[in-house]
Amino acid sequence: MNAEIKPAQGKLGVLTVGLGAVSTTFIAGVISIRNGTDLPIGSYSQLGTIRLGKRTEKRHPLVRDFVPLADLKDIAFGAWDIFEDNAYESAIHAGVLDEYRHLHRIKAELEKIKPMKAVFNPNYVKKLHGEYVKNIDNKWDQAQALREDIRNFMRENDCSRAVMIWCASTEVYIEPGAVHETLEAFEKGLKENNPSISPSMIYAYASIMERVPFSNGAPNLACDCHALEELANKMNVPIAGKDFKTGQTLMKTILAPGLKARSLGIRGWFSTNILGNRDGEVLDDPESFKTKEVSKLSVLENILEPERHPELYKELYHKVRINYYPPHGDNKESWDNIDITGWLGYQMQIKINFLCRDSILAAPVVLDLALFLDLAQRSNMSGIQEWLSFYFKSPQTAKGLPPQHDIFKQLMKLENTLRHLKGEDLITHLGLDYYQEFIEA
Ligand SMILES: NC(=O)c1ccc[n+]([C@@H]2O[C@H](COP(=O)([O-])OP(=O)(O)OC[C@H]3O[C@@H](n4cnc5c(N)ncnc54)[C@H](O)[C@@H]3O)[C@@H](O)[C@H]2O)c1
């Protein structure tokens, strides 16, 4: 298929829910990159290349030259937060980017990005006390107010399109229930102030209603429920979630497929983290941590498939801990101890000590998601965008479909989707055909 992809004309509004560490690192990063002072390191959409055709054809364009993505110069930034700090103040508070190396020289631009008043519910984020919130009690009315914010933002910033990305705090763990099952039940629930509808769902609803693609960077449900999937399909809007894949889980989904590929057994995988930013503080609440834990635990089981390989993985003991440790700030430190089994049952251990910077890893993910969701919208793709699983710890899938966690399969799916959109051959890596050509030559 060579899909009709509408050109990326005009400005793209990137609206983040939350103007905290991840959002400000993303915004300040994009501004620095378009000013020419920095490179978009970590962004596949900006630095990645894609092979087209046979290996022998030597066609490897940059992804951004191959598919028509929005130019970074055409992005306008908007956000909501429960604190009134502008993007400069918030970035200083987050302490991720160096004040003199990065923030000071783009201070004027960052100061112009002021959050809109949030839709917030302290029952869903117990560690924070929002001050800068909409004074509206009814959830339906809150959704209408967010829709108005989106329209106002797009008009004031002269945007032809927008995307919304949840970069706000992790909400407490809830299971989808009857109110999340159908669009009708959900809209009734909004009007009746159903307590099971969280702020992230209200933002997602407002976004989709405005035909603005929605993505969820945290592990709470947001658009990951049937009602909002139904809405996304009805409105012809792409959605994707959930929980940005960075840090420890990124490492896990790189390493586990490799160990499995070599049929090495794994008896235990113990993962622990310390981090001290506001995200860490929110995750210190057991109910928010539960949401994160569920998201982090699902990964290994899916990659290793213990039911298919009981001799290698049936004993697997997987444990994940996150501890709030303020002195480390955004510089998360994680330790993994992996007990693996080799030939004739001999035991070995792998130790990983990753001193990462959470928001430095998450910022390019926000950029790629914004650009690819906008591409999806212009390519007339709607509903769950499973080809963006590459970016998530808990990829959202259609009911009954298991998610794909293996990062290499995720990348193949992403690349093949881009080839498919442009009418290029999908790549199977078989290569037998051109071996024959080489032999005959
Ligand atoms: N950094 C990473 O590597 C990473 C990876 C995966 C997921 N995440 C998730 O991304 C999210 C953002 O992380 P962060 O480090 O920027 O956190 P942060 O605490 O610095 O920023 C979150 C912001 O959201 C605001 N907020 C909370 N509820 C809100 C609401 N209802 N409406 C508007 N704003 C609201 C908070 O005031 C805060 O400023 C978290 O949920 C985190 O779990 C981060």
Ligand as a Chemical Component Dictionary entry (heavy atoms), coordinates in Angstrom:
data_LIG
# 
_chem_comp.id                   LIG 
_chem_comp.type                 NON-POLYMER 
_chem_comp.pdbx_formal_charge   0 
_chem_comp.three_letter_code    LIG 
# 
loop_
_chem_comp_atom.comp_id 
_chem_comp_atom.atom_id 
_chem_comp_atom.alt_atom_id 
_chem_comp_atom.type_symbol 
_chem_comp_atom.charge 
_chem_comp_atom.model_Cartn_x 
_chem_comp_atom.model_Cartn_y 
_chem_comp_atom.model_Cartn_z 
_chem_comp_atom.pdbx_ordinal 
LIG N1  N1  N 0  10.934 9.432  33.184 1  
LIG C1  C1  C 0  10.750 8.214  32.788 2  
LIG O1  O1  O 0  11.668 7.534  32.409 3  
LIG C2  C2  C 0  9.362  7.648  32.800 4  
LIG C3  C3  C 0  9.184  6.365  32.277 5  
LIG C4  C4  C 0  7.917  5.830  32.274 6  
LIG C5  C5  C 0  6.855  6.563  32.751 7  
LIG N2  N2  N 1  7.052  7.788  33.289 8  
LIG C6  C6  C 0  5.883  8.479  33.805 9  
LIG O2  O2  O 0  5.793  9.757  33.247 10 
LIG C7  C7  C 0  5.110  10.586 34.154 11 
LIG C8  C8  C 0  5.865  11.891 34.303 12 
LIG O3  O3  O 0  7.120  11.676 34.951 13 
LIG P1  P1  P 0  7.922  12.926 35.520 14 
LIG O4  O4  O 0  9.224  12.421 35.974 15 
LIG O5  O5  O -1 7.853  14.062 34.569 16 
LIG O6  O6  O 0  7.040  13.290 36.807 17 
LIG P2  P2  P 0  6.878  14.716 37.483 18 
LIG O7  O7  O 0  6.306  14.436 38.827 19 
LIG O8  O8  O 0  8.116  15.521 37.392 20 
LIG O9  O9  O 0  5.807  15.443 36.553 21 
LIG C9  C9  C 0  4.462  15.113 36.561 22 
LIG C10 C10 C 0  3.667  16.406 36.593 23 
LIG O10 O10 O 0  2.292  16.076 36.463 24 
LIG C11 C11 C 0  1.563  16.991 37.248 25 
LIG N3  N3  N 0  0.222  16.441 37.420 26 
LIG C12 C12 C 0  -0.201 15.474 38.262 27 
LIG N4  N4  N 0  -1.507 15.209 38.064 28 
LIG C13 C13 C 0  -1.919 16.044 37.086 29 
LIG C14 C14 C 0  -3.154 16.271 36.437 30 
LIG N5  N5  N 0  -4.230 15.559 36.769 31 
LIG N6  N6  N 0  -3.222 17.186 35.453 32 
LIG C15 C15 C 0  -2.129 17.907 35.104 33 
LIG N7  N7  N 0  -0.929 17.746 35.692 34 
LIG C16 C16 C 0  -0.827 16.833 36.669 35 
LIG C17 C17 C 0  2.406  17.149 38.492 36 
LIG O11 O11 O 0  2.095  18.319 39.171 37 
LIG C18 C18 C 0  3.807  17.161 37.920 38 
LIG O12 O12 O 0  4.270  18.459 37.654 39 
LIG C19 C19 C 0  4.973  9.790  35.465 40 
LIG O13 O13 O 0  3.677  9.240  35.553 41 
LIG C20 C20 C 0  5.979  8.723  35.301 42 
LIG O14 O14 O 0  5.655  7.546  36.029 43 
LIG C21 C21 C 0  8.290  8.349  33.306 44 
# 
loop_
_chem_comp_bond.comp_id 
_chem_comp_bond.atom_id_1 
_chem_comp_bond.atom_id_2 
_chem_comp_bond.value_order 
_chem_comp_bond.pdbx_ordinal 
LIG N1  C1  SING 1  
LIG C1  O1  DOUB 2  
LIG C1  C2  SING 3  
LIG C2  C3  SING 4  
LIG C2  C21 DOUB 5  
LIG C3  C4  DOUB 6  
LIG C4  C5  SING 7  
LIG C5  N2  DOUB 8  
LIG N2  C6  SING 9  
LIG N2  C21 SING 10 
LIG C6  O2  SING 11 
LIG C6  C20 SING 12 
LIG O2  C7  SING 13 
LIG C7  C8  SING 14 
LIG C7  C19 SING 15 
LIG C8  O3  SING 16 
LIG O3  P1  SING 17 
LIG P1  O4  DOUB 18 
LIG P1  O5  SING 19 
LIG P1  O6  SING 20 
LIG O6  P2  SING 21 
LIG P2  O7  DOUB 22 
LIG P2  O8  SING 23 
LIG P2  O9  SING 24 
LIG O9  C9  SING 25 
LIG C9  C10 SING 26 
LIG C10 O10 SING 27 
LIG C10 C18 SING 28 
LIG O10 C11 SING 29 
LIG C11 N3  SING 30 
LIG C11 C17 SING 31 
LIG N3  C12 SING 32 
LIG N3  C16 SING 33 
LIG C12 N4  DOUB 34 
LIG N4  C13 SING 35 
LIG C13 C14 SING 36 
LIG C13 C16 DOUB 37 
LIG C14 N5  SING 38 
LIG C14 N6  DOUB 39 
LIG N6  C15 SING 40 
LIG C15 N7  DOUB 41 
LIG N7  C16 SING 42 
LIG C17 O11 SING 43 
LIG C17 C18 SING 44 
LIG C18 O12 SING 45 
LIG C19 O13 SING 46 
LIG C19 C20 SING 47 
LIG C20 O14 SING 48 
# 
